[in-house]
Amino acid sequence: MSQAFVFRTIDLDGNTIRTAVRPGKPHLTPLLVFNGIGANLELIFPFVNALDPDLEVIAFDVPGVGGSSTPNTPYRFPGLAKLAARMLDYLDYGQVSVIGVSWGGALAQQFAHDYPERCKKLILAATAAGAVMVPGKPKVLMLMASPRRYIQPSYGAHIAPEIYGGAFRRDKTLALSFASKVRSSGKLGYYWQLFAGMGWTSIHWLHKIKQPTLVLAGDDDPLIPLINMRMIAWRIPNSQLHVLDDGHLFLITRAETVAPIIMKFLQEERQRAIMHPQQTISPSH
């Protein structure tokens, strides 16, 4: 199904960034995807394919991941948010909605905070507020601290039930399918991603995020316990929480269930405008 995507590799601030766009229709605000740690953009294709085909979707490999170049020095989330804004400029996008998954959820929070005019709506999936969070089990965190699962797919498939939970516990073929789509750029890029999150937290400014926000969580997530998503939803003023019966990677394992929830959220304002057209008309004087 990936043939629907248009791939481009662009040069930004000394980085070579691999991008993929699934073209859509202009009546829907495009959706920008921030992926999880170590995850190349192909891993979210099953989720994107479950979304309304009219929705334009922008995905990219962050520096050091997949087909993007690995920088010589580490980076932080504010720098990555700026890079994402520059990428949108380069690709000629104005305002987008944003979805962030796991590690990418932290980057999505940073982007929504730093570029509120560029981010229309925010979707946070299986993520946390950074350093101020209730951590997963120590053994699971230790497994996550190593890039081995991305460099050695068979090992990734072996530990997937323990680190991802949910459907990965019940269906062993899921882990093998997921591992087969992994495209590693090596250890350094993974360590740079870990460094980006060290000491970072959004907890003190989450209340300033004004965008309508959809918080999605799995009830069997070994990496990000559910209480973290409840805390984010509580801190962001204009937010709603939706809990799914699954683990950390519910966007992939439950794509057909999650996609309609996301589309409803993204289209809510437009539906209101159609139902109540008088609200969109300026009063005459």
C-alpha positions, 0 to 999 in steps of 0.5 A: 500500500506504500505506493500511495505515498510520495517520497522526497529526501530534502536538505534542511540545516545540514540534515538530510530528511526523508519525507513521505506524503500521502496526498489528500483533499484540501477540505481536510487539514493535513496530518503531520505524524511524529513517530516513536523512538527508533521507528522509521516512517514505514512502521505507521503505514498500516495506521495511515492506510486505515485513515480516511483517504481524503486526509493528507498525511505527512510523515518523516524520519527524524535525524538518525532514523530510517532514511534520514542522516545521523547528525554529529551532535545530539539534539533536543526537542525544541530543536526538533520542533523547529526542524519540523516547522522548517520541513513544513515550510519546505514542503509548502504546508501552513497549518497542520494537525499533529499526531505524536506516538510515544517518544513522538508524543513528546515532540508533538507536545513541544511542537504544539507549544512552540508553534501554536499557529501551525498546529490546529489540533493535537493527538497524543498516543501512548505518551507521557509528559517526560521526566515527570511521569510514572515509569514503566517496569524497570526491566521494560525500561532497560530493554527500551534503553538499547537499540538492539531490537531495531538493529536485530529484528529477531530480538525485537520480535522476541521481546515485543510482547514484554515491552508493547503488551496488548495484542503483542502478548496474544498474537506472536505473528504481530511481532514478526510482521512489525520487526520485518518493517524496521529499517535501522540507521544504527545505534548513534541515532537511537542514542541521540533520540534518548538524549533528546528526552533526558530531563525534558518535561512538559508538565509545567506548560501543558496547561498552555496548550490551547489546541483541541487535544485527543489523548489516546491510551492503551490499558495494557501499556508496559512502557507508558502506564495509563496514569500518565495519559490521564495526567496529560488529559487532566493538564491540557485544558481542551482535551478528551481521553480515549482508552483502548483495550490494547498495549503500547502500539494500538495505533498499529494493532487496532488501526481499524478501531482507532482511525474512526475515532481520530477522523471524528475528532479531526472533523468535529469543527467542520461538522459543527460548521455544517450543522450550524452555518450561522456560527460561521457567518459574520453578523451584518451591521 
